[in-house]
């Protein structure tokens, strides 16, 4: 991920913390996979595994933050090196929040199972959005490892597809609740689950924006797609 520096030790430290972020990303991806399995199969055991992984994700975030703070204090980096460390810090925070969203998913699955309405709910459509979000996070981590701005732009565009899936599912769920008011409570759990999936896509998008920040020195948060594409040229 990091360019070579005059200080071999600094370069080693950057590579080390970068590897830790990729390791955290892999752990969060496994958490997403268990959450997806939990809600597609309404499997309580898989939901419990999501909670177990969350504790490891939280601890890794703390460890990486501590390591980053130490590097910044000792090396006092500037320019692109500082941007890279800031982006790593923010990426770590976003990965931890993805873990939070998967935990919400597992909690909603538990609630739906306990309601006894699991098999009656229209949950299959959520698998498409969940797979899109999981794939987007994987692409974002890969692009971050390579600091690939072209891939980052593609990720920002792809996030729109997840938003469209979410909007379509919400419309369908509202219709479903109107047709069968007895399922409103469980349907609301499903709605919150869908929102958690959408948020995973948003965090992947954030990571893509950090890539552009590191390479180009441009903060493209809240910028139009036209402005973003101009910034990476």
N, C-alpha and C positions, 0 to 999 in steps of 0.2 A: 504493500500500500504506500509506504513512505519512500521518498527519494533518498538517495545517498547523501550523507552529510560529512563535513570535515571531521566531526567527532564520531568515531566508530561506535563508541559506547552510547551516544545519543541515538544513533541510527538503530542500534540494537534495542534500546528502550522503546522507541517508536514502533518497531516491528513487533516487540513483545506485547505491548498494550493493544496494538491492532489485532493481533492473533486472539487476544482475550475477548475482544468485541465480536469477532467472528464466532468464537466458541459460544458466547452468550446468544448470538443470533441463532446458532444451531439448536441450542437448548429451547429457545422460544419457539422455533419452528416445530420441534417435537411436541411442545405444549399445545400448539395450534392443531396439530394432527390428532392428538388425543381429544381435544375439544370437539373437533369436527366429527370424529367417530362417536363421541358421546351423544351428540344431538341427532346424528343421522340414524343411530341405532337405539337412541334413548337408553344408553347404557350407564348406569350409576357408577359402576366400578371405574370406567374410563373418566368420568367426571371427577372422581376422587383423585385419580392420578394427576389431573390438571392442578389440583390444589397442592399436591406434594411437590410438583415441579416448581410451582410459584415460589416456594421458600428458597430454592436454589437460585432462581432468577434474581430475587431480591438481594441475596448475599453477593452474587457476582457483580451486581450494579454497585454495591457498596465498595467492594474490593477494587473494581476498575476506577471508580471515582477517587479513591485514596491514592492509587498509583498515578493517576493523571495529575492530581494536586502536587504530588511529590516531584514529578517531572517538571511541571511548570515552575515550581519554587526553586528547584536546583538549576535548571537550564535557562530560565527566563527567555523562552523562544520569541521570535518576532516574525512578522510577515506570514508566509505560507505555513511555516512550522506551527505558529500559534493558531492559525485558522484550522489546521488539521486537528490539533489537540482539542480545540473548542468543538469542532464537528464530531469528534469521537465522543466527547462528553455528552453532547446533545443526542447523538445516535444511541448511546447507552441508555439515556433517559427514555427515549422513544421505544426502545426494545422492552424496557421494564414496563412501560405503559401498555404495550401489546400484551405482555403477560397478564396485566390487570384485566384487559378486555377478555382474554381467554378464560380467566377466572370467573368473570361475570357470566360468560357463556355456560360454564360448568354449573354455576349457581342456578341459572335459569333452567338448565336441563333437569337439575334436581327438583326444582319447583314444579316443572311440567309433569315429571314422572309421578310426584306425590299427588298431583291433582287428578291423576287417573285419566287424563285426556290425551296422552301422548300420541297414540295411534290415529286419533281422529283429526289431528291438526295438519294443515297443509305445509309440511316442513321440507319437502323434497326440493323445492325451488331454492331454498337457502344454500344447498350444497354448491350450486353454481357460483354464488357470490362468495362463499367461504373458500372455494378452490381458487377463485380469482384473487382474493385478498392474500391467501397464503403464497400463491405464486408471485404476486407483486412484491411481497416482503423478501422472498428469495432473490428476486431480480435486483432489488434495491441493495441488498447486502453484497451481492456479486459485483454490482456496479461500484459500490463504495470501496470494495477491496481493490478495484482497478482504477478508481477515480475516473470513471468513464462518463463524461458529461453527455455524450450522445445517448447513452443508455438511460441516463437520468431524465432527459427530456422525454424519452419514450415512456418511462414509468409515470411521469406526471400526466401524460395524455391517457394512459391506460387506467388511471384511477377513476376517470370519468365513467368507465364501463361499470365499475363497482357501484358507483352512485346511481346509475340507471337501474341496475338490478335491485338495489335497495328501494328506490322509488316505486318500481313495479310491484315488488313484494308487499310494500305497505298498502298500496291500493287494493291488492287482492285480499290482504288480511282484513282490511276494513269491511270489504264486502262480505267476507266470511263471518265476521262478528255480527253484522247486521242481519244475516240470515239465521244465525243461531246464537242468540244472546247468552245462552248457558255456557258458551265457550269463551266468553269475553276475558275472564281472568287468565286462563291459560294462554289465550291469544296474545294478551299483553306481554306475557313472559317471552313469547316467541318474537314479538316486536322488539323488545329490549335486546334479545339475542341477535336479531338482524342488525340493530344499531351497533352492537359490539363488533360485528363483522365489518361493517362500514368503517368503523374507527381504525381497525387494523390497516385497511387500505390507506387511510389518512396518515398513519404513522410511517408507512412505507414511502408515501409521497414526501413527508418531511425529510426522511433520510436522503431521498433523491435531491432535494433542494440543498442539503448540506454539501453534496458533492460539487455542485456548481459554485457554492460559496468558497470551498477550499481551492478549487482549480482557477476560478476566474476572479475571486475576491468580490463577487457580487451577491448581495442578499436579495434573492428572488422570491422570498415569501410574499404572498398576496399580489404578486406581479401577474400581468396577463401572459398568456402563452406566447403572444407575439414578442413581448419584451424579454421573456425567458430565452426564446430561440435567438433573439438578437444578442443577448448577453453571452451565449456560448459560442458564437461565431468567432 
